[in-house]
């Protein structure tokens, strides 16, 4: 699988940035209110992962389910700024997954969710503590 390290942000298509720069830029403006909003959108994330398009991205489906379970199990105390960096990063990845128009349009057969998978993979690489949440979640 091709793992591009540079992407062209839709906000500034003339300037390629690293995936890390993109994530850091999103983290800079991500707030507790954004995380609270995403908690109410877990059905939409699951629906996207149930699509034929998503089924060829096992890591995306698995990681997205982790994000959904984290979001579903957050208590109200979790929604205050500043957010823990790992929760904010989980929110950035979840918000990106929900976008239908992003670096690679989701509607493109076979490759449309490749960017979603790469962003999520990088968030999980940078914040392995997110996997720790899975041991704290109800079965």
N, C-alpha and C positions, 0 to 999 in steps of 0.2 A: 504494500500500500504506500502511496506517495504521502509523505509527511512534510508539507511545505512549512518553512519557518517564517516566511514573510507573507503578509496578506495586504490587500488593498482595502482600507476602511471605506465604507460608503460615505462617511462624513467628509473624507478628504481623499478621493480616488487618485490624486496625483502623487501621493506619498505612501510608499509601502512601509509597513511597520511590522515588527515581529509580533507573534502571537502574544508574547509576554507584555509587550508595550500596549497592545490592544486591551488585554485583560486589566492591566494596571490603569489604563485610562478609564475603563468602565468602573473599576473599583473606586476611583477618585470621587465619583458622583453617586455611588450606590448607597442608599440609606435604609434605615429600619422600615420606613413606610413602603419602600419597594419590596422588601422581603415579606411584609404583611400582605401586600397585594398578591404576591406570587403564591402565598399559602392558599389563597382561594382559587388558584388556577391549576391545581394538580391534576384535575380531570382532563384538562386540555393537554398537559404534558403526556399523560398516559395514552390519550387518544392518538397523539402524534406517534408515539412509540408502538402503537398497535397497527400502524400502517404498513403496507407491503414495502414501502420505501425504507422504513426503519429496520425491517427484519434482517437486512444484509449487514447491519452494523451492530453486532452483538455487544460490543463494548459500550456503544451509545445507549442501547436499550437497558443494559445492566446499570450503567452509571446514572441514567435518567431516573430509574426506579429508586436508586439510593437518594437522589435529590428529592424526589417526591416524598419518600418516607421521612426524610429529615424535615421537610417543610410541613408535612401533616402532623408531625409530633412536636413542633415548636410550641412552647407555651407563651403566654402574653409577655412574660418578662424578657423574652428573646427579642422583642421589637423595640429596642431603644438604641439610640446612637451614643457612642460609636459601637458598631457591630463588631463582634470578633471577626478577624480577617478571613478565617475559613468559612464562616457563615455568609459573609458578604460575597466571597468568591463563588460559593454554591449558588447564591442568588444571581450573580452575573451569568453563570452557566445556564441556569434555568431560564432566565430572561432571554438569553440568546437562542435557546432551543425553541422557545415560543415564537420567535420571529419567523415569518414566512419569507420575507425579503431580506436577505443578508448577503454575505460574500458570494455564496453559490445559492441561487434560488432553489428552495426546497422542492419545487415542482419538476426539476430536471431529473429524469429517470436515472436511477442507479447512483448518481453522484450528488444529488441535491442535499443530502444530509451529511456529506463528508466534512464540511466546515463545522457543523454542529458537533460531530464526533470529535474533531480535532480540538475545538475549544474546550469541550468537557474533559477530554483526556488530559489536556495541559493543566486545567484547574485541579484535577485529581492528582496529577504529578506534583504540582506545587503545594498542595494542601492534603497530604496523606492522612491528616487528622480527620478528614471527612469520613474516611472508612471506619474510624472509631465510633462514629455515631451509629453505625449499623449494629454494633454489639449492645447499644443502649436502647434500641428500638424494640417495641413489642413484635412478636412473631406474626 
